[in-house]
């Protein structure tokens, strides 16, 4: 499981340091693709395989399913972590997410997200205001029911 928030800068060769805690879960090779909300999603290969199987079951006849699958898979790249713990994020993905210098790296359960710092700050401020309201709508915190 991925949790936490880290800030790292792209180096002069557009490589990004992956925190050790995340490297353990992502492995030496992992998949990065266009995420939602102008960020990138990073998946360990095993998790990517599960996601691929779920997306494969989308109804082929629906235009919205085809469009999502095309963008999601065509925007994907397999990245390899170098000996210093860095990856080179392809130009098209850096451009999509607006990654220029400072990158926020988030652990979000089964995936890692990569955000341009300015975009993360904007998104976080906007969403923070509705955090409790969102939780009331979608999260069941009745832990006693699971015992």
C-alpha atoms as an extended CHARMM CRD file, in Angstrom:
* protein
*
       147  EXT
         1         1  UNK       CA              0.0000000000        0.0000000000        0.0000000000  PROA      1               0.0000000000
         2         2  UNK       CA              1.2720000000        3.4600000000       -0.9060000000  PROA      2               0.0000000000
         3         3  UNK       CA              0.7800000000        6.3200000000        1.5620000000  PROA      3               0.0000000000
         4         4  UNK       CA              2.4180000000        9.6800000000        2.1660000000  PROA      4               0.0000000000
         5         5  UNK       CA              3.4790000000       12.7950000000        0.3020000000  PROA      5               0.0000000000
         6         6  UNK       CA              6.9630000000       13.7160000000       -0.9200000000  PROA      6               0.0000000000
         7         7  UNK       CA              8.4080000000       16.5970000000       -2.9270000000  PROA      7               0.0000000000
         8         8  UNK       CA             11.2950000000       16.1130000000       -5.3440000000  PROA      8               0.0000000000
         9         9  UNK       CA             12.5640000000       18.1840000000       -8.2550000000  PROA      9               0.0000000000
        10        10  UNK       CA             13.2150000000       17.0410000000      -11.7950000000  PROA      10              0.0000000000
        11        11  UNK       CA             16.9440000000       17.1740000000      -12.4600000000  PROA      11              0.0000000000
        12        12  UNK       CA             18.5510000000       18.8030000000      -15.5080000000  PROA      12              0.0000000000
        13        13  UNK       CA             17.9450000000       15.6020000000      -17.5290000000  PROA      13              0.0000000000
        14        14  UNK       CA             14.2640000000       15.4390000000      -16.4900000000  PROA      14              0.0000000000
        15        15  UNK       CA             14.8280000000       12.5040000000      -14.1490000000  PROA      15              0.0000000000
        16        16  UNK       CA             12.7770000000       12.2220000000      -10.9820000000  PROA      16              0.0000000000
        17        17  UNK       CA             13.9220000000       10.6230000000       -7.7280000000  PROA      17              0.0000000000
        18        18  UNK       CA             11.4140000000        8.0790000000       -6.4400000000  PROA      18              0.0000000000
        19        19  UNK       CA             11.2720000000        7.8890000000       -2.6220000000  PROA      19              0.0000000000
        20        20  UNK       CA             12.6870000000        4.5950000000       -1.2890000000  PROA      20              0.0000000000
        21        21  UNK       CA              9.3880000000        3.7220000000        0.3680000000  PROA      21              0.0000000000
        22        22  UNK       CA              7.6340000000        3.8950000000       -3.0120000000  PROA      22              0.0000000000
        23        23  UNK       CA             10.4390000000        2.1450000000       -4.9180000000  PROA      23              0.0000000000
        24        24  UNK       CA              9.9390000000       -0.9100000000       -2.7180000000  PROA      24              0.0000000000
        25        25  UNK       CA              6.2970000000       -1.1840000000       -3.8110000000  PROA      25              0.0000000000
        26        26  UNK       CA              6.7310000000       -0.0930000000       -7.4210000000  PROA      26              0.0000000000
        27        27  UNK       CA              9.7040000000       -2.3470000000       -8.1290000000  PROA      27              0.0000000000
        28        28  UNK       CA             12.5500000000       -1.7650000000      -10.5870000000  PROA      28              0.0000000000
        29        29  UNK       CA             10.0840000000       -1.3240000000      -13.4410000000  PROA      29              0.0000000000
        30        30  UNK       CA              6.6000000000        0.1510000000      -13.2780000000  PROA      30              0.0000000000
        31        31  UNK       CA              3.9430000000        1.7320000000      -15.4730000000  PROA      31              0.0000000000
        32        32  UNK       CA              3.1240000000        5.4410000000      -15.5780000000  PROA      32              0.0000000000
        33        33  UNK       CA              0.1560000000        6.8050000000      -17.4990000000  PROA      33              0.0000000000
        34        34  UNK       CA             -2.0440000000        9.8550000000      -17.8090000000  PROA      34              0.0000000000
        35        35  UNK       CA             -4.0900000000       10.0210000000      -14.6580000000  PROA      35              0.0000000000
        36        36  UNK       CA             -7.1200000000       12.0940000000      -13.8520000000  PROA      36              0.0000000000
        37        37  UNK       CA             -7.0940000000       15.7280000000      -12.6740000000  PROA      37              0.0000000000
        38        38  UNK       CA             -3.8730000000       16.4800000000      -14.6340000000  PROA      38              0.0000000000
        39        39  UNK       CA             -1.6050000000       14.1440000000      -12.6970000000  PROA      39              0.0000000000
        40        40  UNK       CA              0.1930000000       10.9390000000      -13.6180000000  PROA      40              0.0000000000
        41        41  UNK       CA             -0.6460000000        7.5350000000      -12.1670000000  PROA      41              0.0000000000
        42        42  UNK       CA              2.1380000000        5.0560000000      -11.3920000000  PROA      42              0.0000000000
        43        43  UNK       CA              1.3310000000        1.3560000000      -10.9780000000  PROA      43              0.0000000000
        44        44  UNK       CA              3.4320000000       -1.6650000000      -10.0220000000  PROA      44              0.0000000000
        45        45  UNK       CA              3.3930000000       -4.1840000000      -12.8840000000  PROA      45              0.0000000000
        46        46  UNK       CA              1.1230000000       -6.5890000000      -10.9630000000  PROA      46              0.0000000000
        47        47  UNK       CA             -1.4100000000       -3.8460000000      -10.2020000000  PROA      47              0.0000000000
        48        48  UNK       CA             -1.2670000000       -2.6520000000      -13.8270000000  PROA      48              0.0000000000
        49        49  UNK       CA             -2.1060000000       -6.1940000000      -14.9140000000  PROA      49              0.0000000000
        50        50  UNK       CA             -5.2030000000       -6.2290000000      -12.6780000000  PROA      50              0.0000000000
        51        51  UNK       CA             -6.2920000000       -2.8430000000      -14.0050000000  PROA      51              0.0000000000
        52        52  UNK       CA             -5.7250000000       -3.9430000000      -17.5870000000  PROA      52              0.0000000000
        53        53  UNK       CA             -8.0240000000       -6.9420000000      -17.0520000000  PROA      53              0.0000000000
        54        54  UNK       CA            -10.7680000000       -4.7210000000      -15.6020000000  PROA      54              0.0000000000
        55        55  UNK       CA            -10.5070000000       -2.2360000000      -18.4660000000  PROA      55              0.0000000000
        56        56  UNK       CA            -10.5200000000       -5.0810000000      -20.9910000000  PROA      56              0.0000000000
        57        57  UNK       CA            -14.0370000000       -5.9010000000      -19.8030000000  PROA      57              0.0000000000
        58        58  UNK       CA            -15.3500000000       -2.4290000000      -20.6770000000  PROA      58              0.0000000000
        59        59  UNK       CA            -18.0400000000       -2.5880000000      -23.3610000000  PROA      59              0.0000000000
        60        60  UNK       CA            -16.2350000000       -2.2840000000      -26.6970000000  PROA      60              0.0000000000
        61        61  UNK       CA            -19.3450000000       -0.8990000000      -28.4010000000  PROA      61              0.0000000000
        62        62  UNK       CA            -19.4680000000        2.2120000000      -26.1720000000  PROA      62              0.0000000000
        63        63  UNK       CA            -17.6310000000        5.2250000000      -27.5640000000  PROA      63              0.0000000000
        64        64  UNK       CA            -16.7720000000        6.5830000000      -24.0980000000  PROA      64              0.0000000000
        65        65  UNK       CA            -15.2060000000        3.2510000000      -23.0590000000  PROA      65              0.0000000000
        66        66  UNK       CA            -13.1270000000        3.1250000000      -26.2500000000  PROA      66              0.0000000000
        67        67  UNK       CA            -12.0220000000        6.7350000000      -25.8140000000  PROA      67              0.0000000000
        68        68  UNK       CA            -10.9750000000        6.2060000000      -22.1980000000  PROA      68              0.0000000000
        69        69  UNK       CA             -9.0700000000        2.9960000000      -22.9980000000  PROA      69              0.0000000000
        70        70  UNK       CA             -7.2820000000        4.6450000000      -25.9380000000  PROA      70              0.0000000000
        71        71  UNK       CA             -6.1090000000        7.6200000000      -23.9150000000  PROA      71              0.0000000000
        72        72  UNK       CA             -5.2480000000        5.5810000000      -20.8330000000  PROA      72              0.0000000000
        73        73  UNK       CA             -3.2030000000        2.9100000000      -22.6350000000  PROA      73              0.0000000000
        74        74  UNK       CA             -1.6480000000        5.0760000000      -25.3470000000  PROA      74              0.0000000000
        75        75  UNK       CA             -0.3980000000        7.4650000000      -22.6740000000  PROA      75              0.0000000000
        76        76  UNK       CA              1.2860000000        4.6700000000      -20.7080000000  PROA      76              0.0000000000
        77        77  UNK       CA              5.0040000000        4.0220000000      -20.4780000000  PROA      77              0.0000000000
        78        78  UNK       CA              7.0630000000        1.4200000000      -18.6560000000  PROA      78              0.0000000000
        79        79  UNK       CA              9.7270000000        3.1630000000      -16.5820000000  PROA      79              0.0000000000
        80        80  UNK       CA             12.8900000000        1.6630000000      -15.1560000000  PROA      80              0.0000000000
        81        81  UNK       CA             14.4270000000        2.9010000000      -11.9140000000  PROA      81              0.0000000000
        82        82  UNK       CA             18.1810000000        3.5800000000      -12.2110000000  PROA      82              0.0000000000
        83        83  UNK       CA             20.7730000000        2.7840000000       -9.5270000000  PROA      83              0.0000000000
        84        84  UNK       CA             20.2620000000        6.2200000000       -7.9350000000  PROA      84              0.0000000000
        85        85  UNK       CA             16.4900000000        5.6630000000       -7.5930000000  PROA      85              0.0000000000
        86        86  UNK       CA             15.4990000000        7.9390000000      -10.4920000000  PROA      86              0.0000000000
        87        87  UNK       CA             13.2220000000        7.5170000000      -13.4950000000  PROA      87              0.0000000000
        88        88  UNK       CA             13.0190000000        9.4220000000      -16.7440000000  PROA      88              0.0000000000
        89        89  UNK       CA              9.4200000000       10.4700000000      -17.3190000000  PROA      89              0.0000000000
        90        90  UNK       CA              8.6920000000       10.7410000000      -21.0620000000  PROA      90              0.0000000000
        91        91  UNK       CA              8.1610000000       14.2400000000      -22.4650000000  PROA      91              0.0000000000
        92        92  UNK       CA              4.5150000000       13.6360000000      -23.4340000000  PROA      92              0.0000000000
        93        93  UNK       CA              3.6530000000       12.6350000000      -19.8560000000  PROA      93              0.0000000000
        94        94  UNK       CA              5.6180000000       15.5380000000      -18.3210000000  PROA      94              0.0000000000
        95        95  UNK       CA              3.7500000000       17.8830000000      -20.6470000000  PROA      95              0.0000000000
        96        96  UNK       CA              0.3370000000       16.3810000000      -19.8210000000  PROA      96              0.0000000000
        97        97  UNK       CA              0.8820000000       16.8270000000      -16.0690000000  PROA      97              0.0000000000
        98        98  UNK       CA              2.7650000000       20.1180000000      -16.3670000000  PROA      98              0.0000000000
        99        99  UNK       CA              5.8630000000       18.6990000000      -14.6630000000  PROA      99              0.0000000000
       100       100  UNK       CA              8.5930000000       21.3010000000      -15.0000000000  PROA      100             0.0000000000
       101       101  UNK       CA             10.5160000000       21.4170000000      -11.7310000000  PROA      101             0.0000000000
       102       102  UNK       CA              9.0120000000       20.5450000000       -8.3390000000  PROA      102             0.0000000000
       103       103  UNK       CA              6.9470000000       17.3470000000       -8.3200000000  PROA      103             0.0000000000
       104       104  UNK       CA              4.6570000000       16.1560000000       -5.5520000000  PROA      104             0.0000000000
       105       105  UNK       CA              4.6610000000       12.3700000000       -5.2510000000  PROA      105             0.0000000000
       106       106  UNK       CA              1.6480000000       10.9260000000       -3.4540000000  PROA      106             0.0000000000
       107       107  UNK       CA              0.8860000000        7.4440000000       -2.2090000000  PROA      107             0.0000000000
       108       108  UNK       CA             -2.7590000000        6.6460000000       -2.9780000000  PROA      108             0.0000000000
       109       109  UNK       CA             -3.3630000000        3.0520000000       -1.8470000000  PROA      109             0.0000000000
       110       110  UNK       CA             -2.5340000000        0.8940000000       -4.9050000000  PROA      110             0.0000000000
       111       111  UNK       CA             -0.9580000000        3.6380000000       -7.0200000000  PROA      111             0.0000000000
       112       112  UNK       CA              1.4720000000        6.5340000000       -6.8520000000  PROA      112             0.0000000000
       113       113  UNK       CA              0.5000000000        9.9340000000       -8.2590000000  PROA      113             0.0000000000
       114       114  UNK       CA              2.8580000000       12.5330000000       -9.7060000000  PROA      114             0.0000000000
       115       115  UNK       CA              1.6950000000       16.1600000000       -9.6130000000  PROA      115             0.0000000000
       116       116  UNK       CA              3.1990000000       19.4910000000      -10.6280000000  PROA      116             0.0000000000
       117       117  UNK       CA              3.5350000000       21.2990000000       -7.3020000000  PROA      117             0.0000000000
       118       118  UNK       CA              1.3930000000       24.2630000000       -8.3770000000  PROA      118             0.0000000000
       119       119  UNK       CA             -1.3260000000       21.9840000000       -9.7210000000  PROA      119             0.0000000000
       120       120  UNK       CA             -1.3400000000       19.8820000000       -6.5190000000  PROA      120             0.0000000000
       121       121  UNK       CA             -1.5840000000       22.9920000000       -4.3410000000  PROA      121             0.0000000000
       122       122  UNK       CA             -4.5000000000       24.2900000000       -6.4090000000  PROA      122             0.0000000000
       123       123  UNK       CA             -6.2950000000       20.9370000000       -6.4320000000  PROA      123             0.0000000000
       124       124  UNK       CA             -5.6450000000       20.2890000000       -2.7530000000  PROA      124             0.0000000000
       125       125  UNK       CA             -6.9090000000       23.7260000000       -1.6640000000  PROA      125             0.0000000000
       126       126  UNK       CA            -10.0280000000       23.3660000000       -3.7890000000  PROA      126             0.0000000000
       127       127  UNK       CA            -10.7860000000       19.8460000000       -2.5820000000  PROA      127             0.0000000000
       128       128  UNK       CA             -9.8390000000       20.4290000000        1.0570000000  PROA      128             0.0000000000
       129       129  UNK       CA            -12.7840000000       22.7900000000        1.4360000000  PROA      129             0.0000000000
       130       130  UNK       CA            -15.1720000000       19.9380000000        0.5910000000  PROA      130             0.0000000000
       131       131  UNK       CA            -13.2130000000       17.1000000000        2.2890000000  PROA      131             0.0000000000
       132       132  UNK       CA            -15.6920000000       16.4670000000        5.1030000000  PROA      132             0.0000000000
       133       133  UNK       CA            -18.6910000000       16.7630000000        2.7820000000  PROA      133             0.0000000000
       134       134  UNK       CA            -17.1380000000       14.2710000000        0.3650000000  PROA      134             0.0000000000
       135       135  UNK       CA            -16.3790000000       11.8800000000        3.2330000000  PROA      135             0.0000000000
       136       136  UNK       CA            -19.9720000000       12.0080000000        4.4370000000  PROA      136             0.0000000000
       137       137  UNK       CA            -21.1800000000       11.0260000000        0.9580000000  PROA      137             0.0000000000
       138       138  UNK       CA            -18.7930000000        8.2050000000        0.0890000000  PROA      138             0.0000000000
       139       139  UNK       CA            -17.0220000000        6.8430000000        3.1870000000  PROA      139             0.0000000000
       140       140  UNK       CA            -18.5660000000        4.5210000000        5.7400000000  PROA      140             0.0000000000
       141       141  UNK       CA            -16.5180000000        4.9020000000        8.9250000000  PROA      141             0.0000000000
       142       142  UNK       CA            -18.5170000000        2.2790000000       10.8420000000  PROA      142             0.0000000000
       143       143  UNK       CA            -15.5100000000        0.1480000000       11.7760000000  PROA      143             0.0000000000
       144       144  UNK       CA            -17.4900000000       -1.7540000000       14.4290000000  PROA      144             0.0000000000
       145       145  UNK       CA            -19.6000000000       -3.2930000000       11.6550000000  PROA      145             0.0000000000
       146       146  UNK       CA            -16.4990000000       -5.0500000000       10.2530000000  PROA      146             0.0000000000
       147       147  UNK       CA            -15.5290000000       -6.7850000000       13.5060000000  PROA      147             0.0000000000
